[in-house]
């Protein structure tokens, strides 16, 4: 394996004494060309570094699907809302559908698992000035009058590695 110390340019996790560095996979963005669907072939080089065209060693110990947008001009990530419209219920439902789509994103990543690794999926939260999020449980949500997200309770849905070979 070629490393930076021998002039090869690749800094392996072991050579840097990194145990579990993370890959942030943006989901959507400002450009219509930004990915909403990561395929197994898109993800393969992030799962395992390839040397001479052959998988060599793990590239990352964990992955984060970070939701930015699920439709053009509408943003799940609040810091992007200045570039378009804040997300609404439809955007959240699209995000959930895309994360768990049959041959992409989470399932595509897990199909590449040749070892256990960690997976996180960001949970978007509405922009605090969103006035028309949509109707949930019969109530039209206006987040201008909701408590700040830090006051919400969050639930842990599992433990251990999400993807196993």
N, C-alpha and C positions, 0 to 999 in steps of 0.2 A: 504494500500500500504506500503510495506516495503521499508525503505530508509536507507542510510548509517548511519544516526543519531541514528536509533534504532537497528543498527547492521545487517541490511539486505543486505548491500553491494551495492544496486542500488542508484546512485546519480541522483535523478530526476531533470529535468530542473528547476522546481519551487524551489526545495531545494537549488539550486545553484544560484537562481535569474537570470537564463538565459532566455532570451525571444525568441531568434531565433538562435539556434546553428545549424550548417550545417554538413551534412554527405557527404564526398567526395567518390564517387563511381568510382574506377579506371576501365577503359575500356581497357582490354588487359594488357600486361606487358611483362616481359622478359621470363617468363615460358609459355610453351604451355598450361598449366593448368589454366592460368589466364583467368577470364571471359570476353567474348565479348558480351555475352547475359545474362542480368540479368532478371530472371523470377519473376513473382508476388510472388511466395513462397520464392525466395531468398531475395526479398525486404521487405517482410512483417515485419520481426523483426526490421528493421531500421525505418519503418514508425511508429510502435507502439510497445512499450515495452510490453512483455507478463509476467504476474505473474501467477503461477500455471497453465500454459498452456492457459490462456485467455488474450486477449489484455487488457492492463491496461491504459496506458497513452501515449501520443505522445513521441516519442524518439527524433526526429529532426524536426525543423521548416522549413528546406530547404535541397535540394539535389543538388549536382554538379556532372554531368557526365564528368569525366576527361579522355580525350582520350590519351592513351599511345601508343597502337598499334592496327592495324586492321588485320595484317597478321604476321605470325611468322617471326622474324628477321628484321622487318621493323617498324620504330617508328614515330608516329605522334608528340610525345612530344620531342622537340629538345634535351633536356638533356639526352635522352636515346640513341641518335644516335651513341654514342661510342660503344654500345652493338650490333650494326647491321647496317642496311642501313637506310638512311633518307626516309621519306614517299614521295610518288609521287601522281599523280592524281588518280590512281587506289585506293590507300589507303584512300584518302579523300572521294571518292565515296562510298567505302565500309563502312567507318565511318558514313556517312550520312544515308546509307541504314540500318545499324545496329541500329543507334539511334532511327529511326522511324519504326523499324521492327514491324510486326503486334502483336506479343504476348510477346514482351520482351522490355527491357530498358524503354524508355519513356512511352510507352503505358502500360507496366506492372506496372510501378510506379503509373501512374494515376489511374489504376484499383484498387489500394490500398488506394486511397484518401478517408478518412473519415472526412476530414476537408480541408480547403484551405492550401496549403503549396507552398513554392517557389521552382522552379526548374531552374537550370542553366545548359547549355550545353557548354562545352569548345569549343572554335573555334581554331582548330590547326593552326599553321603557319609553313611554311616550314623552314627547317634548312637553315641558311644564305649561306651555302656552297653547297646547292643542285644545281647541274648543269643540271639535266635532269628531271625536275618535270613532264613534259608532255606537250601536246599541248592544250592550252586554247584559244578560239576565233582565231584559226589559227596561234597562236604564241607559239613557243617552249619556255618554261619558264626556265631561268637560274637565280637563286636567288643570285648569287655572285654579280650581277650588278643591283640589285633592291634596292630601299630605305629600310632602317630599318623599321620593322613593325610598330613602333610608328608613322611613317609618313602617314600610311594608314588611311583612314577615316572608321569609324565603324558606323553601323546603328542599332538603337534600333528597334526590331521587335515586341515588345508588352509590355504591362505593367500589373501589378497586378500578381496574382498567376497563375501559369501555370496549375496546377491541382486543380480541385474543385470536391467535392463529388457529 
